[in-house]
Amino acid sequence: MKLLLLCLGLTLVCAHHGGDHDVVMSNFTMSKISGEWYTILLASNIKERIEENSVMRGFVEYIQAWDNSSMTIKLDVKLNGECIETSLFCDSTAENGVCNVIYAGFATMSLIETDYYNYAIFHLINFTSEGTFEMMMLYGRKPDVSPELKERFEELCQKHGIAKENILDLTNVDRCLQARGSHGAEASSAN
């Protein structure tokens, strides 16, 4: 009986640990970012940049990381009620997890935290002729994440100077989910 209880206890410990994924904040393995994602939270120091009908309010579908650490990001932007597919090429830099992209200006996008299996948090600095603004994005592998992870995102936003009231939870808005995969076989080949 003691042996049976010991085996049961070890099984529970191993099963519990198997679900844990280490949080990575540096030395990223960018190939692990590849795959399907959902936009969960967006934040910006200029809230208008992420509100309805803004080109910066993107709903990510997938990210494809390339061998040179560059990325292609497929997303939908909802403008005037229509979901418009957009693909961005993010060119790698010498810094791990950092890339540059030209979209609504010039932007530097940095992966700042991930566990690869559940979520990724990006920080973006966008330079336009109108000025500079910052954004934070929380992407999930599923359509939503835990409240604890949303709280963690809030903390990171505050550390980057973005106020809590400038964080938008996009899990209860039309995220163009009906358009996912309808743009052709491209989405399925990225998984």
C-alpha positions in Angstrom: 0.0 0.0 0.0 2.9 2.4 0.8 4.5 1.6 -2.5 1.2 2.4 -4.3 0.8 5.7 -2.5 4.5 6.6 -3.3 3.9 5.8 -7.0 0.7 7.9 -7.0 2.5 10.8 -5.3 5.4 10.6 -7.8 3.0 10.5 -10.7 1.2 13.6 -9.5 4.4 15.5 -8.9 5.7 14.6 -12.4 2.4 15.4 -14.1 2.2 18.8 -12.3 5.8 19.7 -13.2 5.3 18.6 -16.9 2.7 21.4 -17.4 5.1 24.1 -16.1 7.0 26.0 -18.8 9.9 28.1 -17.8 9.6 31.8 -18.5 12.2 33.1 -20.8 13.3 36.8 -20.6 16.6 36.7 -22.6 18.5 34.3 -24.9 15.4 33.6 -26.9 15.1 30.7 -29.3 13.1 32.5 -31.9 12.2 29.4 -33.8 9.9 28.4 -30.9 7.9 31.6 -31.5 6.6 30.1 -34.8 3.0 29.1 -34.9 -0.5 30.2 -34.3 -1.2 33.1 -31.9 -4.1 35.3 -30.7 -4.0 38.9 -29.6 -5.1 39.1 -26.0 -4.1 42.5 -24.7 -2.7 45.6 -26.4 -1.4 48.7 -24.6 0.1 52.0 -25.7 1.3 55.2 -24.1 -1.0 56.9 -26.7 -4.2 55.0 -26.4 -5.7 56.3 -29.6 -3.0 54.2 -31.5 -4.8 51.0 -30.4 -8.4 52.0 -30.4 -11.0 50.9 -33.0 -10.1 51.6 -36.7 -6.4 52.1 -35.9 -3.9 50.3 -38.1 -1.9 49.4 -35.0 -4.9 47.4 -33.6 -3.7 44.2 -35.2 -5.1 40.7 -34.5 -2.2 38.3 -34.9 -2.9 35.0 -36.6 0.6 33.5 -36.8 4.3 34.2 -36.5 6.9 32.5 -38.6 10.4 32.8 -37.3 13.2 32.3 -39.9 16.7 30.8 -39.4 18.2 34.3 -39.3 15.8 35.3 -36.4 13.8 37.5 -38.7 10.0 37.0 -38.5 7.0 37.1 -40.7 3.8 38.2 -38.8 0.4 37.6 -40.3 -2.4 39.6 -38.8 -5.7 41.1 -39.5 -6.6 44.8 -39.0 -10.2 45.7 -38.7 -10.9 49.0 -40.5 -14.4 50.3 -40.9 -15.9 46.9 -40.0 -13.8 45.0 -42.5 -11.0 42.6 -41.6 -7.9 43.3 -43.7 -5.1 40.7 -43.9 -1.7 42.2 -43.4 1.7 40.5 -43.5 4.7 42.1 -41.9 8.4 41.2 -42.3 10.4 41.9 -39.2 14.1 42.1 -40.0 16.4 40.8 -37.2 19.0 42.9 -35.5 22.2 42.1 -33.8 20.3 41.9 -30.5 18.5 38.6 -29.6 14.7 38.9 -29.8 14.8 42.3 -31.4 13.7 43.2 -35.0 12.8 46.1 -37.1 9.7 46.5 -39.1 8.3 49.2 -41.4 4.6 49.5 -40.7 2.8 52.8 -40.0 6.3 54.3 -39.6 9.5 52.5 -38.5 9.3 50.3 -35.5 11.6 48.3 -33.3 9.9 45.3 -31.8 11.4 43.3 -28.9 10.3 40.0 -27.4 10.5 40.7 -23.7 9.0 37.5 -22.2 7.6 34.2 -23.2 7.2 30.6 -22.2 6.9 29.6 -26.0 3.9 27.4 -25.2 1.3 29.7 -23.8 2.2 33.4 -24.3 4.6 36.0 -25.7 4.9 39.6 -24.7 6.3 42.1 -27.1 7.4 45.7 -26.7 7.3 48.0 -29.7 8.6 51.5 -30.2 7.2 53.2 -33.3 8.7 56.2 -35.0 6.5 58.3 -37.3 6.5 61.8 -38.7 4.0 62.6 -36.0 6.2 61.5 -33.2 7.1 58.4 -31.2 4.9 56.0 -29.3 5.2 52.7 -27.5 3.1 49.6 -27.5 3.0 46.3 -25.6 1.3 43.2 -27.0 0.3 40.1 -25.1 -0.2 37.1 -27.5 -1.6 33.8 -26.5 -1.5 30.3 -28.1 -5.2 30.1 -27.1 -7.9 32.8 -27.4 -7.4 33.8 -23.8 -4.9 33.5 -21.0 -5.1 33.4 -17.2 -5.9 36.4 -15.0 -2.5 36.1 -13.4 -0.8 36.5 -16.8 -2.9 39.5 -17.6 -1.8 41.0 -14.2 1.9 40.3 -15.2 1.3 42.1 -18.4 -0.1 45.1 -16.5 3.0 45.2 -14.4 5.3 45.1 -17.4 3.3 47.9 -19.0 3.7 50.1 -16.0 7.5 49.4 -16.0 7.5 50.7 -19.6 5.6 53.8 -18.6 2.2 52.7 -20.0 -0.7 53.4 -17.6 -3.2 50.7 -16.7 -6.1 52.6 -18.3 -4.2 52.4 -21.6 -4.5 48.6 -21.7 -7.2 47.1 -23.9 -8.5 43.5 -23.3 -9.3 42.3 -26.8 -10.7 38.9 -25.8 -14.3 40.3 -25.9 -14.2 42.2 -29.2 -14.4 41.0 -32.8 -10.8 39.9 -33.4 -11.5 38.9 -37.0 -11.5 35.2 -35.9 -13.8 34.4 -38.7 -11.1 35.5 -41.1 -8.4 33.1 -39.6 -7.3 30.7 -42.2 -9.8 31.9 -44.8 -7.0 33.8 -46.6 -5.6 30.6 -48.1 -3.5 27.7 -47.1 -0.7 30.0 -45.9 -1.9 29.9 -42.3 -1.9 26.1 -42.1 1.6 25.9 -43.5 3.0 28.0 -40.7 2.0 25.6 -38.0 
